[in-house]
Amino acid sequence: MRELLGNEELPLFFEALERLPHHPNKSLRLNPRVPNARSLAESMGVRFFDPVSWYPDGYFFDRDSLERPQTNPLIGAGVVYIQEASAMEPVSMLDVQPGMQVLDLCAAPGGKSSQILDRLWNETSLSGHLVACEVNGLRVRKLDAMLARWGADAVSVVSPPIAASRESLPAVFDRVLVDAPCGSESFFSKRKDARNDLSDRETLRNQKIQTGLVHQGLDSLKPGGVMIYSTCTYSRQENEAVVEKVISERSDVELVMDQRRWPHRDGVPGGYWAKLAKKPSSLNQVGALTPQDWIAARSAKLFHRESDDYRDLMRNKSATPGGASMLELSDRDASLFLQRQWNSDVTERVAIYWRNLPLGFFRPKKGIRSYEFPSEI
Ligand SMILES: C[S@@+](CC[C@H](N)C(=O)[O-])C[C@H]1O[C@@H](n2cnc3c(N)ncnc32)[C@H](O)[C@@H]1O
């Protein structure tokens, strides 16, 4: 870090990093598919500050004004998603347009995947498709739950085995995001014990994994397509050096631009992103292959944990799938429902709503209460 910032700037960096978790500003995204999402959040006490200038649905808010996020119906009903403002930037730079085929190669827990889906949203419907790919079996559950809560259609959540080496992947995507596993130095403020730089061994390991992922991402990209590689770490070895290495190893890509964000310069935890373009003249020609062919080539399995009923409920806001009757809960009861502590004397399965938005199902089953909603909030 000293090499990157020099003796004078280094203390400012550490000071800003320590301060960030205590700063009154946090940031969130509003779900564009929820009508009046902002006024709904305000009615629940959320105090908004400025918009995030680089992302259309992003806002800073007073961190103390969103109570108990784990069981807040604003999050349970997919009205808002709490996300660092700097983490919103890579998708903003990816320039996703409705109708595109997009790959998110490191997708869990789903912050950026949900942003991509929002960019495929065209006022009334989603067009195009997202393949949200996550290798970690536990984290893929969080991803599936998050995207189900966000009410998003047009997405395949896939869980492939970790690729041992470069493989031949069909070039089918217009856009690819590689938000790579990294040293996570921008989280050091939350993990005080990790204040020293990462070991060389760890950094080199990350560099190797990231280089492989960036190659896979570029192989999956159509000629003329655009890829963003991003991290939440500052080390040059994990960022610029990865890009330089990949570009030196292939002739079909060019670096369009890259950007670093620093806590003391930009007021955000920060990290790095690079925008890479695959040359239109590349020999890697597209045939009639589709994202499904990519899924097959990667030996990935479709992951689908949340019930179809729940997905239908979230997508079609007024439907009551399976003929269940509807029950609207107060703010307090909705929060109790998300804590699995709400009770009722209903005798059949009911679809639970809060402020006209679906939350899940409740079913009294042989005297045992059963709650259906994505639990990994
Ligand atoms: C920085 S996180 C992604 C965050 C996510 N894009 C978001 O915005 O919510 C990196 C993800 O890459 C996954 N990962 C770890 N090793 C991997 C590998 N070798 N190949 C692909 N993904 C990997 C991790 O499990 C982790 O979920």
The ligand as a Gaussian input file, in Angstrom:
#p B3LYP/6-31G(d) Opt

LIG

0 1
 C      -16.677000     -10.352000      -4.918000
 S      -17.735000     -11.702000      -4.840000
 C      -18.988000     -11.275000      -5.978000
 C      -19.970000     -10.262000      -5.485000
 C      -21.166000     -10.096000      -6.397000
 N      -20.746000      -9.794000      -7.754000
 C      -22.134000      -9.026000      -5.933000
 O      -22.125000      -7.918000      -6.445000
 O      -22.968000      -9.318000      -5.040000
 C      -16.847000     -12.938000      -5.705000
 C      -17.566000     -14.257000      -5.878000
 O      -16.740000     -15.124000      -6.677000
 C      -16.866000     -16.446000      -6.192000
 N      -15.655000     -17.240000      -6.516000
 C      -14.684000     -17.622000      -5.678000
 N      -13.748000     -18.333000      -6.323000
 C      -14.133000     -18.439000      -7.582000
 C      -13.585000     -19.069000      -8.728000
 N      -12.441000     -19.720000      -8.696000
 N      -14.298000     -19.000000      -9.840000
 C      -15.464000     -18.309000      -9.886000
 N      -16.003000     -17.670000      -8.840000
 C      -15.340000     -17.748000      -7.697000
 C      -17.035000     -16.297000      -4.700000
 O      -17.700000     -17.424000      -4.167000
 C      -17.817000     -15.013000      -4.586000
 O      -19.202000     -15.272000      -4.444000

